[in-house]
Amino acid sequence: MNDFPETTVLQQYRALEKELYSLIGPVKFSSEINLRLERMSQLLGLLDNPHYKFRSIHVGGTSGKGSTSTMIATILQEAGFYVGLHTSPNLQVLNERHMLNGRPAATSRLAKLYAEMKPAIEEVGRTSPFGKPSYFEAQIALTFMLFAAEKVDFAVIEVGLGGARDATNVLPAEVAVLNNVGLDHVEILGDTVEKIVLDKRGIIKHRQQVVSGVTQPTVIELVEEKCDEKQARLWLLGRDFNLTAESDGYSIALPDVTYDGIKIKMEGAFQATNAAVAVAAVSSLHEVTLPYSAILNGLAKASIPGRVEQVQTEPLVLLDGAHNPDKIQAAVGIIEKKLADQQPGQKVYTILGLKAGKAATDILPPVMALSDEMFFTQFEPKGLWNGVPAEELGQLAAVIAPDMPVHVVPNALDALQLALGKASKDDVVWITGSLYLVGDLREHWFSTVELLESYEE
């Protein structure tokens, strides 16, 4: 049976999306079921273990995983390698999780691979005590199948949640990256960075190369402890490799080489740290010599949609899916710098929506301090995830800043139109709080249909 008959690319995409969403059971997430590796290992075994068929780098941490992964992939691509990249979540379409040399895979390609994978999914569902593979596990297996079929030279894989029990942790990666550790997913991983790193450091494997950008002394100790246990070699930022800001960019010093004049396309000082970790990661690969130009060009080109993405001028519209306190603080710093270059009297109109479970009381204050007017909204449900009701955010905002103009607009596109209508050509419209919200509103500038059709070319 052909689950994906010849139809329009959008119909084919919706059919694939429906198949994947069907793997979400009545209990959307359970640590006892979803944070296990037995089911994932069984599925991949039935698929002839595609994750063993390419070299890989595994990227974990709290904030910056996607940026660091993208930098690594772009550097390797600039060096002439064929590179697969998996990051999550996707912004607009699931194809974005399955990248080949910087381009999302065609829906027709993914649909064909999923049809091949579906019997194995059904077999696991019949025989595993934990039921069918999850939505996320199927996405990861699809990624591994794609990369194996395409015979990529390297795959760069971002951890989904935590580390030790994340579905990606079946990967026999050559290099494990921990770019930083902060507070996120505390309801699952723990309420301190020390508890969280105990799970995130679980991606470290026997005799592996580990590259870490963590800075907290207690966290460093825990990473070092795990490396000692696994006899893994650790390169630590500030000890084994260093980052220096210079007048013409940045200098990144590794144990055997220093790269000067580094320019980074991604905005924010924190991205320089991510870049240093990325350069250390690619430089630690066994028997790989990278041209100087690959480092320079890779970091100058690497970018991610929805991360301080400028999609319009007059008014300036910035999309940034900052969704935890650390990311929000970083985004605030970037936007403050942009405001310094703008006109006096310029206003910031902020559209914000949050995923359920996020630390709203920590996220809202710095956002509201920068904003002149707030528009609280919510994204369309996305499989596993729902948004915080806009009314709830509005009530919290009234406590934080009772004199600030606040609009509660549950429909995100209505909130966008209201904010754009209020903003003058010199103002800023900032869309933030959730990648899912950013993805919904990015449709205003980038049509899903046109994106999907372009991937088929």
C-alpha positions, -999 to +999 in steps of 0.1 A: +000+000+000+013+035-009+006+057+021+017+088+001+001+087-034+011+112-061-006+144-050+005+180-045+035+185-024+014+202+003-010+172+004+019+148+006+034+169+034+001+169+054-002+131+049+034+126+063+027+150+092-005+132+100+013+099+101+039+112+125+013+129+147-006+096+149+023+083+170+014+107+198-007+086+222-033+097+248-004+105+272+016+129+252+048+127+273+059+103+300+095+102+313+090+065+320+081+058+284+096+086+263+129+089+280+141+054+274+164+039+247+151+004+244+123+012+220+146+034+198+173+008+197+148-019+187+134+003+159+169+011+145+179-025+147+149-034+125+161-007+101+196-022+099+211+004+123+214+034+099+231+055+126+262+033+123+267+042+087+281+078+089+305+097+111+287+120+136+290+148+161+264+149+190+255+184+204+239+188+238+234+216+263+206+240+272+208+271+250+227+274+217+225+237+207+209+246+174+233+274+166+264+254+175+252+224+155+245+247+125+279+263+127+296+229+129+276+216+099+283+248+078+321+247+085+323+210+074+302+218+043+326+247+035+354+222+038+339+201+010+321+174+030+286+162+024+268+170+057+236+160+073+222+182+101+194+174+125+180+201+148+147+204+167+121+216+169+114+227+133+102+263+127+076+260+099+079+225+084+093+192+097+117+191+066+139+215+085+149+187+109+164+168+080+190+190+064+214+180+036+242+205+029+222+233+044+190+225+025+158+208+039+152+174+024+123+171-001+090+160+012+088+133-015+121+119-002+110+119+034+077+103+026+093+075+007+117+067+036+088+069+061+069+044+040+099+020+042+101+026+080+065+022+088+065-017+090+093-015+116+073+011+136+043-014+136+066-043+146+079-023+176+044-014+185+034-051+186+064-064+205+077-036+227+064-033+263+065+005+258+043+006+227+049+022+194+079+046+189+071+082+197+067+111+173+103+123+182+118+088+179+103+084+144+117+118+134+152+108+146+150+074+129+139+091+097+169+114+100+193+085+104+177+066+075+180+097+053+216+104+062+226+067+057+208+065+023+225+098+012+259+085+024+267+118+041+303+122+052+292+137+086+260+140+105+256+167+131+228+157+156+213+181+182+200+165+214+163+168+218+157+168+256+184+162+283+210+138+271+213+104+287+179+091+278+172+112+248+164+092+216+195+106+199+218+090+225+219+058+206+244+076+183+280+064+184+293+099+179+330+106+175+326+140+193+302+150+220+296+187+226+282+203+257+280+240+249+264+252+282+240+242+309+212+264+322+176+260+336+152+246+311+127+216+312+131+217+350+099+197+355+117+167+337+154+172+343+156+189+377+155+224+392+193+231+395+220+232+368+238+205+387+208+182+384+203+190+348+240+184+338+238+149+354+214+141+325+230+162+298+265+147+304+250+113+296+259+118+259+296+113+268+307+078+258+338+056+262+370+071+248+351+099+231+363+134+223+343+158+244+342+196+237+326+217+264+317+254+268+302+251+303+314+278+327+299+271+361+326+255+384+303+229+398+291+219+363+327+217+350+335+193+379+306+170+369+316+170+332+352+162+342+340+134+364+320+119+336+349+122+312+372+104+337+347+077+341+344+071+304+381+077+297+370+105+273+393+133+262+380+167+273+386+201+256+373+228+280+367+264+270+390+287+289+414+258+296+421+239+264+408+264+238+401+301+241+380+329+226+392+365+224+374+395+211+395+417+187+389+449+167+384+429+135+363+401+149+373+372+172+403+350+177+398+313+185+429+296+199+430+258+199+457+235+212+476+235+179+463+264+158+448+299+162+422+314+139+422+352+138+398+376+121+367+355+127+334+371+117+301+355+129+269+360+110+246+350+140+240+380+162+248+382+199+280+380+220+269+345+231+272+333+195+310+339+197+312+313+225+291+289+204+314+295+175+345+287+196+329+254+207+320+246+171+355+253+159+370+231+186+345+203+178+354+202+141+391+206+148+390+176+171+378+152+144+402+123+137+422+126+105+403+157+093+423+187+081+402+219+077+412+247+055+414+281+072+388+293+047+363+267+059+364+281+094+361+317+082+335+311+056+315+287+077+310+311+106+304+340+083+276+321+065+259+300+093+225+312+102+191+299+114+157+312+105+137+325+135+168+334+155+169+373+155+157+371+120+149+404+103+120+398+079+108+434+073+119+470+076+097+501+083+087+489+108+116+466+116+102+432+124+124+407+143+116+370+148+133+354+177+122+321+192+138+328+226+120+304+249+138+302+282+153+329+306+188+326+293+177+330+257+154+359+265+182+377+283+205+372+252+177+384+228+171+415+250+208+424+247+208+421+209+177+442+205+190+469+229+220+472+206+197+476+175+177+502+193+208+523+200+212+528+162+175+538+156+155+570+158+147+588+191+112+580+203+112+546+187+088+521+203+090+484+207+058+465+202+063+429+214+042+399+204+048+371+229+035+335+233+049+307+254+048+270+254+031+254+283+055+247+312+079+276+305+090+299+333+067+328+325+076+347+357+113+347+347+107+354+310+082+382+311+100+409+333+130+415+310+108+414+279+084+439+293+112+461+306+124+465+270+089+469+254+065+498+251+034+478+244+027+440+247+005+417+226+000+383+243-011+355+221-007+318+216+004+294+188-016+267+172-012+233+190+018+214+177+015+177+183+030+173+217+029+209+227+003+236+235+007+272+243+000+291+275-034+308+272-030+344+262-054+355+290-031+339+315-001+358+302-020+390+302-030+385+339+006+379+349+017+410+329-008+431+348+009+421+380+045+427+367+038+461+350+003+473+358+008+506+338+020+490+306-004+489+276-013+452+272-034+434+245-047+399+249-052+385+213-055+347+213-052+345+175-016+350+166-022+364+131-047+389+146-021+400+171+005+405+143-019+426+123-028+447+154+009+453+162+019+461+126-010+486+125+001+504+156+038+506+147+052+535+127+080+530+101+107+537+127+094+513+154+103+477+161+079+447+162+095+419+182+080+384+180+093+361+207+087+336+235+083+304+214+097+290+182+063+276+176+048+311+176+076+324+154+069+296+130+032+304+128+038+341+122+067+335+098+040+323+074+031+360+069+064+365+050+073+329+039+045+307+025+047+271+036+036+259+001+063+279-016+089+266+008+079+229+003+078+234-035+113+249-034+127+218-015+115+196-044+137+214-069 
